[in-house]
Amino acid sequence: MRRTDSLSDGAGIVALQDRPLIVQSHLRWDFVWQRPQQILSRIAEHQPVLFVEEPLFLDDLSNPRLDISVPHANVFRAVPRLPGSLRDDYEHGTAEIRTLVQHAISPGGELKRTFDSPVQWFYSPFSAPAMLGAFNEVAVVYDCMDELSQFRFAHPDLVRRERLLLANADVVFTGGYKLYESKRRYHHNVHFFGCGVDARHFGKARSSETLIPADIASLKSPVFGYFGVIDERIDYDLIRILAEERSDASIVMVGPVVKVDPASLPQATNIHWLGQRDYTALPGYVKAFTVCLMPFALNEATEFINPTKTLEYMAAGKPIVSTAVPDVVRNFTPVVQVARSARQFVAAASEAAVNPDNALIAQGLEKAAAASWESIVAKMRALIAEVTTPTAPAVRVERPRHPVRELAVQ
């Protein structure tokens, strides 16, 4: 195990509201810095966080192992590495991960009981059948940031697994209001926590001291820009049409390409696919944007999204144009100009480039200032404290606080 700091054996003895967290995530810590990293990095100021990622499968590996590092203060990143033979054996693979984590947090393990009597926190319900009750957790949290069952390549059993997770969760958070409306049909303790923003960080885009990165500094203006994951949620026909209609402008797409063939992306001399950039560099890129874009397709994958980048664009003081994503329409108009056709999108972006609405930009700055991640995390921690059983955290019990509730297969 690779470690960058050390903890004493007694570090797991914490106050009731500061239970350690074991997080099951479908996203990697070093992927695009978004909701999980924003929330958990702030929770880690109060309690240790074990961030368990999906496995990496290696054909030349004989025995499973867990690589642990500390990518952020008090965040322990656990990357399971499994033999390639388990690549299609989901249940066996998840069971191996469970065993690896159980050993790591045991009294004789590498984390030395840092995660005794934790709160278990899920971002993906996929591993719920194997992980629920596996770590003597005192509470279960489900932070539902997307309707993952509607994403491309989603596991066919994901809906049933989510119902199991909902049946065992003590509190459920959702990242979108439509998600809130959906999940509260299945759980009594659901809370909507939409986008937060690090307004100070993205406010750097308004500073004269912030440098524009070299790979965008010389592009012709106006610059219509986007940063974020580039996947099945993007409307690629819209990007192509914008590039054709505004051949005098630059269209800049910053972010990793995921679940789509890079060769299928629209190509033109004025479209620039820059790839993933570090979170710390994003203010420089958005500073160069004349207009910030949210060119989302209207499909199953975007039905429930509440894009984090909306408030980040606002904090940067930029005009914003989006397609009619339901949560964007509900939460962010009129600051965000919503277009309901490709023609409207091109027209709105073109108008914003020459006549930005300073009153709307000012409203956006106010919205961003009032939506800090710190306030969201404080409310989440209070709700977790309400459902946490007041037992001594240093006492290890033989079974979880309550038995895992099973669901009939449907």
N, C-alpha and C positions, 0 to 999 in steps of 0.2 A: 504494500500500500504506500502510495506517495502522499506525504503530509507536509504542510507548510507551517503548522503550529502544533501545539500539544494541549491536551486537556487532562485534568486530574480525574481520578475515578469518581470523585464526588461531584463532578460538574453536572450530573443529571439531577441533583437535588435542587429543585427550583420551586419558585412560588407557584401556587395553583394556576394563576393566569398565564404562567410562563412555561407551560409544558413543552418539551421538545417536540418537534414535528418530523414525521416521516412522510415524505411526499412521493406519490406515484405519478410520474409524468410521461406523457407521450412526446414531449418536446425536449430538446437538449438545452442544457444551460448556456452553451456557447452559440446557440442559434440566434435568430433575431431577438433583441432585447425587448420583451413585451410583458404582458400581464403577469405571468408567473414570476419572472425575474424582478419586476417592479415590486410586487407584493412581498415575495419571500425575502428579498434583500433587506426589506424594512422590518419584517418579522424577526429576521436574524439579529437585529439589534437588541432583541429581548430574550431570545431563546435559540438553541441550536436547531438547524434544519438539515435533515438528511434527504437529499434530492436524488431519487432513484430513477434513472433513465431507462428507456427501452434497451434491449440487449443489442450488442454487436455480435454477429455470427462470423466465426473464423474457421475456415476449412482446415487449417493446420494446427488447430488447438485441440488437445486431448481432454483436458479437464477444465470445467467451468471456473472462472475466477471473477472477483469483484475489484475493480480499480477505483480507489478512493482518492480524491484530491480536494483541495479547498480553493475554489475559484473566486470566492467572495468571503469576506469576514463572517465566520460562524456558519457558513454554508458548506456542507460536505457533499460533494458530488460523487455518486456511486454509479459506475458504468459497468454493467454486467457484460462479460465476454464469454460467449457460449460456443461449443463446438458446432461446426456447420451442419452436422447431422441433425441438430435440433431445429433447424430453420423453419420447418413446416410442422413441427410438433409443438403447437402452442401451449398445451397444458403441461407437458413435461418441461418445456423451457421456462414457463412462469414458475413452476414448482422449484426448479433449480435456483432461480433468482431469489425466491422466498428463503430458501435454505441459506444462500450466501449472505443475505441481509441479516437473518437471524443469528448467524455465527458472528458477523461483524459487530453486532450490538450486544452480544452476550458478555458476561463478566470476563471471559477469557479472550474475547475478540479484540479486533484492532481499535474499535471505538470505545471499548471499556465502559459499557453501561451508560454512556452519554445519553442514550435514547431509551432509558427505562420509562415505562408507563407513558408512552407518548400520545399525542394526537396524531391520527393517521389522516392524511389529506390527499385527495384524489383529484387529478386533472383529467384522467381518462378512466372510464369504467372497465376497460378491457381486463385489467388484472384483478378486479374486485373479487371474483370467486376464490382466487388463491390467496389474496392478501388480507381480506377482512378477517379480523381476529388473530392474525398471525404474530402480532408483536405486543400483545397485552395492552393494546391501546385503550385509553380511557374515553375517547370520543372519536367520531369519524366526521370529517368535513368533505363535502363535494363542492369544488369550485368549478362550475360548469361554464366554460368560456366560449364553447362552440357546440353546435349540434353535430358531433363527430360522425354519427351514423349516416349523415347526408353528404359526407366528403367522399371524394374519389378513393377507391380501393378500401373503403371501410369494411371491417370484419362483419360478416352477416349476422353474427350473434351479439353485436354490440348493443342493440336495443334491450335484449333480455338481461344482459350484464348490467346495463344502467339501471334497470328496474330493481335488480338485486341490490345495487349500491344505494339507490334511493330508499329501499326498505330498511337499510342498516345505518344510514347517515343520521347524525344528530342535528346537523345544520347544513343547509345548502345555500351556496352563493351562486348568482348568475351574472354573467358579463353583459347581458342584453335584456331589454325589457320583454321582448318576445320570448326569450328563454325563460324568464321569470314566469310569464303567463303559462307557458307549457309545463314547467316542472312543478308548479304549485298544485297542479292536479294530482300529483303523486306524493306530495310531502307537505307536512303541516308547518314546517319551519324554513321557509325559503325567503331569501333576501336579495334584492336587486342591487348590485354594485357595478355600475357601468364604468366607463373609462375614467382613469385618473391621468394625471400628467405631472411630469417634472418640469414645471413652468420655468424655473431658473435655467435648466439645461437648454431647453429649446428657445428660451428668450435670448440666448447667445446669437441667434440668427439676426437679431436686431442690432447687434453691437458692431461698431466700426472696427473693433479689435479682432473679430472673428474672420479668419481667412477662408476664402472660397477655394476648395480643392482644385488642383491643377487639371484634373481630368474633366472638369466642367467649366473652368474659368473662361476658356476661350470659345465656348459654344455660342452660336448666334442667338440673339434675343428676338422675341420672348422665349423663355424657357418654361415649358409645361412639365412639371415634375411630380414624381411619385416615389415614395420609399415604403418598403414593406415586402412581405413575401409575395413572390410571383408564382401563382399556382392556378388551379381551376376557377378561382374566384374572380380573375381578371377578365374583362371583356376585350379580347384581342382584336376583334373586328373594329371596336371603337377606337383602339389605339391606331390601327391602320387607317381608318377614316380621318382621324384627327391629323395624322401625319400627311395624308394626301391633301386635305383641305387647307392645312397651314404649312405648306412646304417652305415657307419663310421662317418657320419657328423650329425650335429644338424640343423634342420629346425625350425626357430623361427618366429612365426606370431604374431605381436603385433597390437591389434586394436579391436574395437567392432564388433561383428557379427550382421549384419543387413540384413533382408529380406531373409535370408537362415536359414534352420533348423540346429542348432548347432550339432544335432545328425548325420547330413549327412556329416559333415566334415571328411576328411580322417584321420584315426587314425593310429599311429605307435609309437613305443617307442622313436623314434628320431624326432617326430613332436611335437612341443610345441605351443599350442594355449594359449597365455598369457592374452588375453583380453585387454581392453582399459587401457592405461597409460597416465598420465598427460603430457602435452606438455613439461613442464619443465624437465621431466625425459628422454625424447627421446634421447638427446645426449649420455647419459650413455648406452642406449640400442644399438644405432648404433655404438658406440665405440666397443662393443663386437662382432659386425658382422664382419666376415671375408670378405664376399661378400654381397652387398645389392641387393635384388631381386625386380623386378617388374613383377610378374607372372600373367599378365592379360590375361583373355580369349579374343579372338578376336570375338566379337559379337556386337549386336546393342548398348549395354550399353557402350562399350569402343570405338566405332567408332569415337567419337568426343572429348575424354578426353585428357587433357594435364596435366599429374600428377604433382602436387605441390612437391611431395616427390623427384622428380628427382634432382632438384637443392639442396634440403636439403641433399640428399646423397652425392652430389658433394662437398658441403661445409664441410662435415665430412671427406673428403679425402679418400673415399672408392671406390673400383671397383664396377661397376654396370652392372647387366645383366637383360635384359628385353625381353619380347615377342615383336612382330612387331606391336605395337600400332602406327597408322599413325603419330600422332603428335610427338611421341618420335623419330621415324625414321627421321622425317623432322627436328626437332629442336635440337636433343641431340646426334646424332651420329657424330663422332666415339667414343666420350667419353663413351657413353653407348653402351655396346656390345649387339647387337640385334640378337636374336635366332629365327629362323623361323620354328622350330620343337622342340619336346620334347627332342630328341637326341641332337640337337644343344644346347639347353638350359642347359642340364646337363653337356655337354662338356665345354661350355663357363664358367659356374659357377666353375667347377672343375679346369679349367686352371687358372682362376682369383684367386682362393684360394691359388695356389702355386706359380704363376708367375704374380702378379699384375703389370699392365703396368703403371709405375710411370709417364711416359710422358703424358698419358691420364688422370691420376689422377691430374696432375698439370694443364692440360687444364680445367678440371672440377672445380678446385679451382678458376681459373681465371673467368670462366663463372659465378660462384656463386657470386664472389666479384662484378661483373658488373651488377647484376640483383637484386638490392635491392627493397623491397616493398616500401621504401620511394620514390624512383624515379618514380615508377608506380603510386603511390597515387598523387604525385605532378602533373603528366601529366593528370590524371583523373580529379583532381580539376580544372585545367586550362580549360579543355573541358567543364566541368559543368558551369564554369563562363561564357563561351562564349554563352551558351544557356539560361542563367538565365535572366529573364526580369528585367530591372532596376527600379523596383517599391520599394517604402519604405517598408521594411520588417515588420515594426510595424503596418502597416495598414491592417486590415483584410477586405477582399472583400467578396461579397456575392456569388460569383461563381468562379470556377477555371479560370486560365489564358486563356485557350481555351476550348471549349466544348469537351467532350469526343467523339471521332469519333467512330461510331458504324461500325460493319462489318455484312454483310449479313450472315445468317447461311448457311453453306455449307455442 
